[in-house]
Amino acid sequence: MQDLSPFSRQIALPEVGRAGQARLAAAHVLVVGAGGLGCPVLTYLATAGLGQITVMDPDRVELSNLHRQPLFTPRDVGAMKVEAAGVRLRSQTPGLRLTLHATALGAANAAPAIAPVDIVVDAADSFAVSYILSDACLAADKPLISASALGVAGYVGGFCGGAPSLRAVFPDLPEQAATCSDAGVLGPLVGMIGAAEAQMVLQHLLGTTPPVVGQMLSFDMGRLQVTGFRFDTAKEPEAALRFVPLGGGKDLVVDLRAATEAPQLATPRARRLSPDKVAEAGLPRDRRVILACSSGLRAWRAARRLQELGYRDLALHAVNAP
């Protein structure tokens, strides 16, 4: 019989009780990303008594990660994040069933990754991964908790699983995309948003009201403000540009990366074009055109321009999220 004494303070809550704790112990959660957002998510889910957690992250621990990734220490620098996180989580919660995958989530493996789980957490802080997960969760009717943090601001929301998808709230990618490495980020902000993701996961599994899916929280810690709204009636966009894996024989792959950035094309038969030349390149209209770049942002912009020219069979590929 499981020792429930570590969870006595949360079992005392009327929202939890022994029945709720049993639901947590029976749950299986997929967490994509073991970095700044993933560390608090994993810590709070594991120590809350979740039964099974699967973690996906292809990266290694870096010294510059440590101020916002408290699962790791300087001794972990160079280690795979999933392996270092697994050591810490197992020491904290010996009974946790933990499955670790040192691999990236992408369009090719999203559907099988989410199939066996009850709820998905997007802690990757990648535009491409967020939209790939949203599309897969919408198709599978699985709830998705997705978040982003940068500088001193960010958001967390509950999507799919009976609520509108991420695309319904954010139909377009931003014109410019900054990263933590170039724009910076404060560790406590990332911890707050990751903790909010964990809270939303627990409340969804416990069935609290109002429902987690359909709810957005925005954090602006520069102004010390947290706001929220519901988006239950948001409409799914038409003609959505989806991220897809490469490999279709009839597809034309257009690699938007310069040769100095990527000497090797995304596929051997890809056509290399700079983003500002795509609209005038005379691309075929009788087969699917897949626009590829490292993050997906340049591909998104180029596809939007082609849509304005009447192209309809378009897709995206982010090389960093295969």
Order of alpha helices (4+ residues) and beta strands (2+ residues): alpha-alpha-beta-alpha-beta-alpha-beta-alpha-beta-alpha-beta-beta-alpha-alpha-alpha-beta-beta-beta-beta-beta-alpha-beta
